[in-house]
Structures are given as structure tokens and as C-alpha cells.
Amino acid sequence: MKRFSNLGRIAMVVLSINIIFAIISIFLPSSFYAEPCCDSFISPSLHHLLGSDDLGMDIFYQIVHGSLISLLIGISTAVISGIGGSLLGILAAYKGGKTDSIIMGVCDVLTALPHLPFIIVLSVFVGSGLNTIILVISLLSWVGPAKMIRAKVMMLKNEKFIVAAESYGGNFFYITFVHLLPQVFPMVSVSMFKIASHAIIAEASLSFLGLGDPTSKSWGLLLNHGISFPGIYFTDYWKWWITSPLIMLILLILALSFIARDFEMILNKKL
């Protein structure tokens, strides 16, 4: 934390709050955020911190549960894409030849695709469950780590410690997990923060367009529900119904971006 900038420290606080919300949400009964608990359109009060929506559901508890959904999407996508992309990047650089050409060719194709429209089309055909959304976003997110790690391994594979490991009979898996992955892990960790923020934005976009999981109570779905209510802007309800999920989404994305930036700056100083 001492090496973090002031914005980085604030970002860590914002991320910590979201993690606390996510942990609380795990132990919350679903009735707190998925069932009516009071009258419709109650203004914020001590009993209902952000008021209620048109169905009488507590907005604060929906926001708390939305933290769990966003972090679940971000972390799952980051882990799948970060680890998968790293392994494919190592494989492409270490093996070279046709293996490298095939993997990089797939990367070029996926890079050329417009991501959000492609995700929308896939989600329409394969479904809108959270697991499906995570897999679809991961399918497009591994390209960045793969290209970055390939470039790093291209430099590392001719280093003396790698040549020595090969001369003593070290196979591809031994060299990858013992020598290469520890070398590229800092780069992968920075990339995973960026992937997480992109994944959260993608899920929120799908939910806002009505293509996300309708049972997830994500922030994007809250925005969709609030904005779709007739005449919402002619009332005061939008002040807590629409702005609260929007602010939480913006803060989390900015927090992940600033943390990734600070990690990258720390890594560059070490290199």
C-alpha cells in the first residue's frame, strides 16, 4: 500500500467496500433483495437506506447483492482469461512454428471482432445465465494476456536458466510451471485487473440492454429496470433508483483501473 498513489489507496478502499458487500450478500437471505419488503417508492430512510423500487424491494440490498454479481463476473473472467491466455501465450512462444501461427491467427481474428456486438449475439444464441456470460466474455478476453506473455517468453526462452533446465531433461510442463509462470505472473496479475473491469462493463451492458441474467439483480439490471419505468425522470425516484447502481458501477471500474495502473507502475520500476 505504501507504494500506491493517493488515487490507488482510495481505489483499494472502494474495492474493499465492494468485497465487504459481496461477503455480506453471500449470507443474506434472498428475500432481502429479491422479494418485496415494504411499500413501493419509499424515500431513503434509516430503515431503507436507498428507499425502495416500484415493486417494494429494498434498493440498498439490491446494490449490496450487485457487488457480489459484479465481482463474481470480474474475478471469474479474469482468472479464466488470465491463466488461459498466459498458458496459450507460453505455448505459442515456446513451441513456435505452426503452434505459434495457429494461436496468433486465432488472436488476430478475435481482436478484429467488435467485442460487445459479438457478446450480444452469442448471449442471444447460447443463453443469458451468469455462467454463460462469464464463458462468453472469457472467450474474447484471453487474447491480450496471450500476446503479452508470448512476447515476454520469446525473450525468456533463450535465457541460460531455461537452456540449463532443458539440458537436464526438463519438459515443457516443468519449464512452464517452475520457470516461466513465476517470471510472467506480475504481468498477468496487472492484466487480470484490466480484464476484470472490462468484464464488469460487458456484463452491465448486457444487463442494461435486457440480455443479461434476469434473476441476477446486477447493477446493469437495476439500471434497466429503473430507466424503463414510465415517467421516471418526472419524479424524484430516479435520484436513488438510477444513480445508486450507476455510481457503484463507475466507482468499481475506476478503482480497478487505478489499482491496475499502480501495479503496472510498481512492476515497471522493478524491471
N, C-alpha and C positions, 0 to 999 in steps of 0.2 A: 504493500500500500504506500510506503514512503516514496517509491519511485513514480507513483501515479501523479498526474497533474491534478489540479483542483477539480476540473471537469470530470476526470477519471474517478476521483473519490466520490463525487456526487453521483456518478453513474453506478458505482458499486453500491451506494445506499439505495438507489432506485431499484437495482436488480435484487438486492437483499429483501426489500419490501415485497417485491413480486414473489420471491421464493417463500417468504413467510405466508403470504396469501395462498400460495399453491399448497403449502403444507396444511394450513387451516382447512382449505377446501376438501382435502382428502378425507378429513374426519367429519365434515359437515354432512348431515342428512340431506338427501336430495330435495326434501320438502322445503328447505331454506331458500333454494334458488330456482326450483322448477315447478313450484306449486303456489297458488295464490295464498297470501298470508294476511292480507288486510284489504281495505277499500282501494279502488283504483285512483291513481293520480294524487297520492298523498304527497305533500311537500316534505322536503328534508326536515328531520327532527331527531331527537336523541334516540327514539325507538327505531326509526328508519333513516339512517344517515344520509341516504341519497334519494329518499322518497320511494314511490312505487310506480310501476308502469300501468298500462291500460288494463292489464289482467289482474292487477293487485299483487304482483310479485315484487319482492324487495330488490331494488336495483343494486344496492351495495353488495349483497350476497352474490348476485349475478356477476358483478365486477370481480369479486374475490374468486369465484369459480372460473371466470375468464382468464385469470392469471395462470391457473393450472393448465387450461387448454393451450394457451399461447406457449408456455414453457415446455409443455409436452411435445407440441409440434416442433418448436425450435430445437430442443435438445435431441429429440429422436432423429430429425432430419440431419442435424449437424454431425451426430455420431455415425449414422449410416453413410452419409456423403463423405465425411472427412476420412473415416477409416477405409471405406471402399475406394474412394478416389486416390488415397495415398498408396494403397496396395497396387492398384492398376498403374499408377504413375511409376512406382518402383519396378513393376514387371516390365513396363514398356521400355524404361531406360536400361535396365539390367540385361534383358534378353535382346533388345534391339531387333533389327531385321523386320520380318513380316509381323511379328507380335507388336512391335512398336508402331508399324504402319497402320495396322488394324485399329488399335486402341486410339491413336491420334486421329485417324479418319472418323471414328465414331464421335470423338470430342469435337471435331470440326463441324460435323453435321448437327450435333446438339447445340453448339454455340450459335449456329446460323438460325436456329429456330426461334421465333418470338415466344418467350417463355410463358407469359401469362395466358395468351390465347391457346397455346398448346396444353397448358394445365387445365384450362376450362374445358377444352374438347375432351381430354382424357377423363376428367372427372364426370362428364356427362355420360360417357360410354361405360366406365368401369365402376361408377358409384360415387357417393359423397361421404362415406364413413371416414372417421379420423385416420384409421389405418391406411385406407386407400389414398387419402390426401397426403399423408406422410411419404408413402412409397412413390407417388407421382412427383412430388416436389423433389425427393431424393434422386429420382431418375435424371433430373436436369441439373442437380446441384453438385454432382461429383466431378464435373469437368474442370472447374477451377483448381481444386486441390490436386487433381491428377496431373495437369500441365505444370503446376508449380513444383510439385515433388519430382516429376520427371526431370526437370531442368536441374534441380539440386543433385539428384542421384547421378545424372550424367557426369557431374564434376567429381562426385564421391567415389564412383566405381573404379577409378584408376588410382585411388589413394593407396599408400603402402599397406595400411592395416586391412584393407579389403583384399588386395592381392595376396597378402600373407595368409588370410583366412581361407582363400581359395586354394592356395598351395598345400595347406594342411587338410584339405578334403572337405571344407565347408560347403554345403549345398546352398541352393537358392533360399530355402526357408530359414536356415541357420543365419545366413548373412543378412537377410531381411529383418528378422526379429531381434537379432543380437547386435548388429552393427548399424543397419540403415535406419530403422524406425527410431531409435533413440536420437539419431542425428537430425531427423526431419520433424520430430514431434513438436518443437516450438513453433515451426512454421504452420504445422497442421492445426495447432491449438488456436492460433490467430485466425486462420481461415474458418475454423468452426464457429467462432463468434459471428463472423460475417454471414456465413451460411444460415445460422440461427435467425438473424434479423431478417434476411431475405425470405426465409420460410414463414416466419410470423406474418410478414406483409402479404405473402401469397395466400396464406390461409384466410387472413382477414378480408382480402379482396374477393376470394371465392364466396365467403360467407356473406359479405356485403351485397354481392350480386345474386344471392339466393341459391348458390350452388354448393355451399358447404354442408356439413352435417347439421340437420335441423334440430337435433337433440343436444348439441354440444354446449349451447349457451356461451359461445365465444363472443369476444368483443365485436367482431365483424357482424355477427348475427344480431347483436343488440343494436348496432347502428342501423342495420337493415330494417329491423322491426320498428325502431323509433322514427326513422325518416319516412317509412311507408305509412305511418299513421296520418289520416287525413287532417289537414289544418294544424299540424304540429307547431308550425312557426307562428301561428296566430295566438298561441298560448305561452305560458311560462314553463311548460313541462319540458321543452327541449333543453332548458338550461342544465338539468340534471340527468335527463334520459339520454341525450345525444352527446353532450360534451364530456361526460364522465368516461365512457369507454374510449372516446376519441383521444382524450388526454392521456389515459393509461397506455393506449397503443403507441402514441407518439413518444412518451417518456421511455417506454421499454425499448423501442427501436433506437432512440438516441443513446440510451445507456449502453446497449450492446455495441453500438458503433464507436462510442468513446472508449470503452474498455478494449475493444479490438485495436483501436489506434494507439492507445498507451502500451499495450502488449507489444505491438509492432515496433514502436519506438525503443522500448527496452531491449527487444531482440536485436534491432539494428545496432545498438550501442555495444552489445556483447559481441556481435560479429565484426 
